[in-house]
């Protein structure tokens, strides 16, 4: 996997994908609990972390590596360049759109609003269903 050399990664046992899968499921469930409570910021942040954990899980299961850099987009790049999985290019674009919202949700001085959260949930649902099928 020559593409992995250009990213900050650590080698892990392929069976450790289950740890990332469990995290993803917890973030996913919490995202929906936050939606029910109309906590839109929590929807956004839990959704982002769900997608990041799913990416880590797929990388671990198929390549035995996990991205350790602070740039989550690098993990998406690693996913796209190092694996040959059905629909990976399209799903990587979905992951990019979700992760791009992280700074807005976490750091900008404005709330994440309902319409943004609902749109994000739809994107996360599509990525989640695809990723769960691959895991």
N, CA, C and O of each residue as an XYZ file, in Angstrom:
540
protein
N       0.843     -1.180      0.000
C       0.000      0.000      0.000
C       0.880      1.233      0.000
O       1.054      1.868      1.040
N       1.419      1.571     -1.107
C       2.359      2.678     -1.195
C       1.718      4.025     -0.887
O       2.404      4.929     -0.410
N       0.432      4.184     -1.145
C      -0.234      5.460     -0.897
C      -0.237      5.821      0.586
O      -0.266      7.002      0.931
N      -0.208      4.826      1.462
C      -0.272      5.085      2.891
C       0.968      5.796      3.410
O       0.909      6.438      4.459
N       2.089      5.700      2.704
C       3.322      6.319      3.185
C       3.244      7.840      3.240
O       3.981      8.464      4.003
N       2.386      8.434      2.464
C       2.289      9.891      2.460
C       1.353     10.431      3.545
O       1.158     11.643      3.639
N       0.781      9.565      4.350
C      -0.143      9.960      5.406
C       0.386      9.514      6.755
O       1.196      8.590      6.840
N      -0.075     10.172      7.811
C       0.284      9.763      9.166
C      -0.630      8.611      9.559
O      -1.824      8.799      9.788
N      -0.056      7.428      9.632
C      -0.837      6.238      9.969
C      -0.116      5.432     11.030
O       1.088      5.576     11.245
N      -0.884      4.582     11.685
C      -0.284      3.600     12.579
C      -0.853      2.245     12.191
O      -2.009      2.127     11.786
N      -0.018      1.236     12.325
C      -0.457     -0.126     12.043
C      -1.236     -0.641     13.244
O      -0.848     -0.439     14.394
N      -2.336     -1.305     12.950
C      -3.153     -1.918     13.993
C      -3.653     -3.266     13.491
O      -3.683     -3.518     12.286
N      -4.038     -4.111     14.405
C      -4.591     -5.414     14.030
C      -5.898     -5.204     13.275
O      -6.726     -4.384     13.672
N      -6.079     -5.933     12.202
C      -7.292     -5.776     11.394
C      -8.555     -6.057     12.197
O      -9.614     -5.506     11.894
N      -8.458     -6.892     13.198
C      -9.634     -7.187     14.025
C     -10.059     -5.994     14.881
O     -11.175     -5.972     15.400
N      -9.184     -5.008     15.031
C      -9.518     -3.812     15.810
C     -10.571     -2.943     15.129
O     -11.034     -1.963     15.712
N     -10.951     -3.292     13.902
C     -12.002     -2.521     13.236
C     -13.266     -2.509     14.089
O     -14.053     -1.565     14.027
N     -13.461     -3.570     14.893
C     -14.657     -3.657     15.726
C     -14.730     -2.531     16.755
O     -15.823     -2.092     17.113
N     -13.587     -2.064     17.230
C     -13.553     -0.947     18.182
C     -14.102      0.316     17.517
O     -14.908      1.037     18.105
N     -13.659      0.573     16.293
C     -14.118      1.753     15.562
C     -15.585      1.621     15.168
O     -16.318      2.610     15.162
N     -16.010      0.425     14.845
C     -17.406      0.176     14.513
C     -18.302      0.468     15.721
O     -19.356      1.087     15.582
N     -17.878      0.022     16.892
C     -18.649      0.281     18.115
C     -18.748      1.786     18.376
O     -19.817      2.291     18.720
N     -17.637      2.492     18.213
C     -17.659      3.946     18.394
C     -18.623      4.593     17.408
O     -19.424      5.451     17.780
N     -18.539      4.176     16.148
C     -19.405      4.741     15.109
C     -20.873      4.530     15.450
O     -21.685      5.443     15.300
N     -21.211      3.341     15.905
C     -22.601      3.049     16.256
C     -23.074      3.910     17.422
O     -24.214      4.373     17.433
N     -22.204      4.123     18.400
C     -22.564      4.973     19.541
C     -22.778      6.424     19.093
O     -23.748      7.060     19.503
N     -21.883      6.946     18.258
C     -22.054      8.310     17.745
C     -23.338      8.421     16.926
O     -24.058      9.416     17.012
N     -23.612      7.392     16.136
C     -24.801      7.370     15.284
C     -26.070      7.405     16.139
O     -26.975      8.199     15.881
N     -26.130      6.554     17.142
C     -27.291      6.531     18.038
C     -27.452      7.859     18.774
O     -28.565      8.367     18.916
N     -26.347      8.412     19.235
C     -26.387      9.673     19.954
C     -26.824     10.814     19.035
O     -27.504     11.742     19.473
N     -26.434     10.744     17.769
C     -26.876     11.747     16.792
C     -28.401     11.771     16.715
O     -29.007     12.843     16.707
N     -29.017     10.600     16.660
C     -30.472     10.525     16.580
C     -31.151     10.928     17.892
O     -32.242     11.497     17.878
N     -30.517     10.637     19.006
C     -31.045     11.107     20.291
C     -31.008     12.631     20.343
O     -31.937     13.273     20.833
N     -29.919     13.198     19.829
C     -29.792     14.661     19.797
C     -30.833     15.278     18.859
O     -31.379     16.344     19.145
N     -31.103     14.604     17.744
C     -32.145     15.111     16.826
C     -33.494     15.161     17.544
O     -34.213     16.156     17.463
N     -33.822     14.093     18.236
C     -35.090     14.024     18.957
C     -35.207     15.146     19.988
O     -36.289     15.692     20.203
N     -34.086     15.484     20.621
C     -34.060     16.550     21.632
C     -33.872     17.940     21.007
O     -33.832     18.945     21.716
N     -33.757     17.985     19.676
C     -33.525     19.231     18.935
C     -32.233     19.929     19.358
O     -32.166     21.156     19.433
N     -31.228     19.130     19.627
C     -29.887     19.635     19.950
C     -29.056     19.552     18.671
O     -28.315     18.592     18.457
N     -29.189     20.564     17.835
C     -28.638     20.525     16.478
C     -27.119     20.500     16.448
O     -26.528     19.840     15.593
N     -26.480     21.210     17.371
C     -25.013     21.162     17.431
C     -24.531     19.755     17.747
O     -23.549     19.287     17.169
N     -25.217     19.078     18.660
C     -24.856     17.705     19.026
C     -25.113     16.746     17.867
O     -24.365     15.787     17.680
N     -26.161     16.998     17.092
C     -26.410     16.197     15.890
C     -25.188     16.281     14.979
O     -24.652     15.265     14.537
N     -24.758     17.516     14.709
C     -23.646     17.727     13.784
C     -22.358     17.091     14.245
O     -21.696     16.394     13.476
N     -21.998     17.321     15.478
C     -20.709     16.816     15.953
C     -20.703     15.296     16.088
O     -19.709     14.651     15.754
N     -21.793     14.724     16.572
C     -21.848     13.264     16.654
C     -21.857     12.628     15.268
O     -21.287     11.555     15.071
N     -22.498     13.284     14.313
C     -22.495     12.787     12.947
C     -21.104     12.790     12.335
O     -20.702     11.828     11.681
N     -20.379     13.865     12.548
C     -19.006     13.953     12.042
C     -18.150     12.846     12.651
O     -17.407     12.170     11.939
N     -18.251     12.664     13.946
C     -17.441     11.646     14.611
C     -17.854     10.231     14.198
O     -17.021      9.325     14.159
N     -19.120     10.048     13.894
C     -19.572      8.755     13.377
C     -18.865      8.437     12.063
O     -18.346      7.336     11.882
N     -18.846      9.396     11.157
C     -18.213      9.180      9.851
C     -16.714      8.947      9.994
O     -16.157      8.073      9.330
N     -16.063      9.713     10.847
C     -14.629      9.536     11.067
C     -14.343      8.126     11.611
O     -13.398      7.472     11.170
N     -15.145      7.669     12.551
C     -14.953      6.324     13.111
C     -15.201      5.240     12.071
O     -14.513      4.219     12.061
N     -16.175      5.455     11.199
C     -16.426      4.489     10.128
C     -15.250      4.422      9.156
O     -14.859      3.342      8.715
N     -14.698      5.576      8.831
C     -13.520      5.604      7.953
C     -12.376      4.831      8.600
O     -11.727      4.011      7.950
N     -12.132      5.095      9.874
C     -11.075      4.379     10.588
C     -11.349      2.876     10.585
O     -10.436      2.078     10.374
N     -12.593      2.494     10.817
C     -12.936      1.084     10.832
C     -12.672      0.399      9.499
O     -12.149     -0.715      9.463
N     -13.028      1.052      8.417
C     -12.800      0.480      7.083
C     -11.307      0.380      6.798
O     -10.834     -0.642      6.300
N     -10.567      1.435      7.111
C      -9.120      1.395      6.895
C      -8.469      0.265      7.692
O      -7.605     -0.448      7.183
N      -8.885      0.113      8.921
C      -8.312     -0.929      9.770
C      -8.668     -2.309      9.229
O      -7.796     -3.169      9.106
N      -9.919     -2.525      8.911
C     -10.343     -3.854      8.450
C      -9.653     -4.267      7.158
O      -9.228     -5.415      7.022
N      -9.537     -3.346      6.212
C      -9.015     -3.711      4.898
C      -7.508     -3.520      4.752
O      -6.871     -4.193      3.941
N      -6.930     -2.594      5.543
C      -5.506     -2.292      5.360
C      -4.659     -2.477      6.610
O      -3.432     -2.505      6.524
N      -5.292     -2.602      7.764
C      -4.531     -2.739      8.994
C      -3.839     -1.456      9.415
O      -2.849     -1.492     10.146
N      -4.358     -0.311      8.954
C      -3.814      0.982      9.364
C      -4.946      1.903      9.788
O      -6.102      1.734      9.402
N      -4.570      2.873     10.591
C      -5.508      3.896     11.047
C      -4.835      5.256     10.865
O      -3.657      5.425     11.180
N      -5.580      6.200     10.365
C      -5.050      7.549     10.205
C      -4.899      8.184     11.580
O      -5.818      8.123     12.397
N      -3.741      8.797     11.841
C      -3.508      9.419     13.144
C      -3.261     10.918     13.034
O      -2.965     11.575     14.032
N      -3.380     11.453     11.841
C      -3.183     12.886     11.657
C      -4.384     13.674     12.143
O      -5.473     13.127     12.315
N      -4.175     14.959     12.363
C      -5.262     15.827     12.815
C      -6.194     16.226     11.671
O      -7.324     16.655     11.907
N      -5.728     16.086     10.451
C      -6.523     16.439      9.285
C      -7.386     15.240      8.891
O      -6.892     14.268      8.320
N      -8.667     15.322      9.199
C      -9.567     14.211      8.909
C      -9.774     14.009      7.408
O     -10.119     12.910      6.974
N      -9.569     15.047      6.625
C      -9.680     14.902      5.176
C      -8.567     13.990      4.644
O      -8.739     13.330      3.619
N      -7.442     13.957      5.334
C      -6.355     13.056      4.933
C      -6.802     11.605      5.083
O      -6.411     10.747      4.291
N      -7.618     11.331      6.097
C      -8.140      9.971      6.274
C      -9.058      9.607      5.108
O      -9.053      8.466      4.645
N      -9.844     10.574      4.635
C     -10.703     10.329      3.472
C      -9.839     10.077      2.239
O     -10.130      9.179      1.449
N      -8.778     10.867      2.074
C      -7.855     10.655      0.954
C      -7.237      9.262      1.016
O      -7.137      8.567      0.005
N      -6.832      8.874      2.198
C      -6.234      7.553      2.391
C      -7.231      6.454      2.023
O      -6.879      5.475      1.365
N      -8.453      6.627      2.449
C      -9.509      5.670      2.119
C      -9.663      5.549      0.603
O      -9.746      4.444      0.065
N      -9.701      6.674     -0.067
C      -9.924      6.706     -1.511
C      -8.742      6.146     -2.293
O      -8.932      5.432     -3.279
N      -7.531      6.462     -1.863
C      -6.353      6.076     -2.642
C      -5.827      4.687     -2.332
O      -5.103      4.105     -3.140
N      -6.177      4.148     -1.177
C      -5.557      2.884     -0.788
C      -6.473      1.666     -0.888
O      -6.004      0.531     -0.804
N      -7.765      1.889     -1.065
C      -8.694      0.766     -1.094
C      -9.477      0.729     -2.399
O      -9.761      1.765     -3.000
N      -9.816     -0.467     -2.819
C     -10.626     -0.659     -4.010
C     -11.927     -1.337     -3.577
O     -12.051     -2.561     -3.620
N     -12.884     -0.522     -3.162
C     -14.168     -1.006     -2.661
C     -15.273     -0.357     -3.503
O     -15.141      0.789     -3.935
N     -16.350     -1.092     -3.728
C     -17.475     -0.553     -4.498
C     -17.913      0.810     -3.969
O     -18.057      1.006     -2.762
N     -18.121      1.741     -4.884
C     -18.660      3.081     -4.587
C     -17.768      3.935     -3.690
O     -18.232      4.930     -3.135
N     -16.510      3.568     -3.540
C     -15.658      4.295     -2.590
C     -15.463      5.758     -2.975
O     -15.404      6.623     -2.101
N     -15.364      6.039     -4.252
C     -15.173      7.425     -4.685
C     -16.390      8.281     -4.328
O     -16.252      9.371     -3.773
N     -17.560      7.783     -4.645
C     -18.796      8.507     -4.343
C     -18.986      8.664     -2.837
O     -19.317      9.752     -2.366
N     -18.783      7.608     -2.092
C     -18.980      7.662     -0.642
C     -17.926      8.535      0.034
O     -18.193      9.151      1.065
N     -16.747      8.586     -0.538
C     -15.711      9.469      0.003
C     -16.125     10.923     -0.137
O     -15.830     11.740      0.736
N     -16.802     11.253     -1.221
C     -17.300     12.618     -1.403
C     -18.350     12.954     -0.336
O     -18.383     14.068      0.188
N     -19.189     11.991     -0.031
C     -20.178     12.189      1.038
C     -19.456     12.426      2.362
O     -19.815     13.333      3.112
N     -18.449     11.620      2.646
C     -17.680     11.785      3.885
C     -17.023     13.160      3.930
O     -17.002     13.798      4.982
N     -16.496     13.616      2.822
C     -15.882     14.949      2.760
C     -16.890     16.043      3.114
O     -16.582     16.966      3.868
N     -18.088     15.927      2.562
C     -19.118     16.948      2.843
C     -19.464     16.972      4.330
O     -19.645     18.042      4.910
N     -19.554     15.807      4.937
C     -19.875     15.742      6.363
C     -18.730     16.308      7.196
O     -18.952     17.150      8.066
N     -17.523     15.855      6.938
C     -16.369     16.293      7.726
C     -16.107     17.787      7.558
O     -15.624     18.447      8.479
N     -16.424     18.310      6.391
C     -16.240     19.752      6.150
C     -17.087     20.601      7.097
O     -16.781     21.773      7.317
N     -18.131     20.028      7.649
C     -19.004     20.768      8.580
C     -18.450     20.804     10.002
O     -18.982     21.522     10.849
N     -17.399     20.049     10.277
C     -16.875     19.957     11.647
C     -16.507     21.327     12.215
O     -16.904     21.658     13.332
N     -15.763     22.115     11.471
C     -15.360     23.432     11.983
C     -16.557     24.329     12.227
O     -16.596     25.056     13.220
N     -17.528     24.287     11.335
C     -18.738     25.077     11.513
C     -19.426     24.709     12.820
O     -19.768     25.582     13.617
N     -19.624     23.432     13.033
C     -20.338     22.967     14.222
C     -19.548     23.249     15.483
O     -20.101     23.717     16.478
N     -18.265     22.968     15.442
C     -17.467     22.989     16.661
C     -16.892     24.362     17.017
O     -16.776     24.694     18.197
N     -16.536     25.153     16.021
C     -15.747     26.346     16.324
C     -16.363     27.680     15.933
O     -15.995     28.705     16.506
N     -17.285     27.706     14.979
C     -17.828     28.997     14.546
C     -18.794     29.555     15.583
O     -19.453     28.814     16.312
N     -18.857     30.871     15.627
C     -19.679     31.564     16.620
C     -21.118     31.719     16.129
O     -21.675     32.816     16.112
N     -21.691     30.605     15.738
C     -23.104     30.581     15.372
C     -23.613     29.165     15.569
O     -22.842     28.212     15.460
N     -24.887     29.013     15.854
C     -25.414     27.662     16.067
C     -25.572     26.900     14.754
O     -25.769     27.490     13.692
N     -25.482     25.620     14.853
C     -25.793     24.722     13.749
C     -27.315     24.590     13.760
O     -27.891     24.178     14.767
N     -27.960     24.929     12.670
C     -29.419     25.016     12.680
C     -30.081     23.722     12.191
O     -29.441     22.851     11.602
N     -31.372     23.636     12.459
C     -32.143     22.426     12.171
C     -31.995     21.977     10.719
O     -31.742     20.798     10.471
N     -32.143     22.872      9.768
C     -32.087     22.462      8.358
C     -30.717     21.891      7.999
O     -30.626     20.946      7.216
N     -29.653     22.458      8.567
C     -28.307     21.926      8.340
C     -28.170     20.535      8.960
O     -27.591     19.629      8.361
N     -28.704     20.384     10.149
C     -28.616     19.102     10.847
C     -29.392     18.016     10.102
O     -28.909     16.893      9.965
N     -30.580     18.341      9.625
C     -31.397     17.360      8.909
C     -30.710     16.939      7.612
O     -30.702     15.757      7.265
N     -30.133     17.905      6.896
C     -29.399     17.581      5.667
C     -28.194     16.694      5.985
O     -27.901     15.746      5.257
N     -27.511     17.009      7.065
C     -26.340     16.233      7.453
C     -26.732     14.804      7.828
O     -26.028     13.857      7.479
N     -27.838     14.646      8.529
C     -28.303     13.310      8.905
C     -28.514     12.457      7.663
O     -28.145     11.283      7.649
N     -29.097     13.026      6.633
C     -29.333     12.279      5.393
C     -28.017     11.800      4.785
O     -27.914     10.655      4.346
N     -27.013     12.675      4.759
C     -25.704     12.299      4.216
C     -25.048     11.210      5.074
O     -24.480     10.250      4.553
N     -25.136     11.377      6.377
C     -24.527     10.414      7.295
C     -25.223      9.061      7.166
O     -24.565      8.020      7.177
N     -26.539      9.073      7.045
C     -27.291      7.821      6.895
C     -26.803      7.038      5.676
O     -26.607      5.825      5.747
N     -26.609      7.742      4.554
C     -26.130      7.079      3.335
C     -24.732      6.497      3.538
O     -24.465      5.361      3.145
N     -23.847      7.275      4.148
C     -22.482      6.796      4.379
C     -22.490      5.642      5.376
O     -21.792      4.646      5.186
N     -23.272      5.778      6.427
C     -23.356      4.750      7.469
C     -23.829      3.420      6.880
O     -23.225      2.376      7.125
N     -24.902      3.466      6.109
C     -25.432      2.222      5.516
C     -24.388      1.548      4.635
O     -24.213      0.331      4.688
N     -23.701      2.341      3.831
C     -22.653      1.800      2.964
C     -21.516      1.197      3.776
O     -21.073      0.079      3.513
N     -21.046      1.955      4.774
C     -19.911      1.517      5.587
C     -20.237      0.263      6.389
O     -19.416     -0.651      6.476
N     -21.418      0.217      6.966
C     -21.822     -0.957      7.747
C     -21.827     -2.192      6.860
O     -21.430     -3.275      7.291
N     -22.272     -2.031      5.630
C     -22.251     -3.144      4.674
C     -20.827     -3.615      4.409
O     -20.601     -4.809      4.207
N     -19.871     -2.704      4.406
C     -18.474     -3.058      4.142
C     -17.781     -3.613      5.385
O     -16.781     -4.324      5.277
N     -18.306     -3.294      6.547
C     -17.698     -3.770      7.787
C     -18.369     -5.050      8.253
O     -17.992     -5.604      9.285
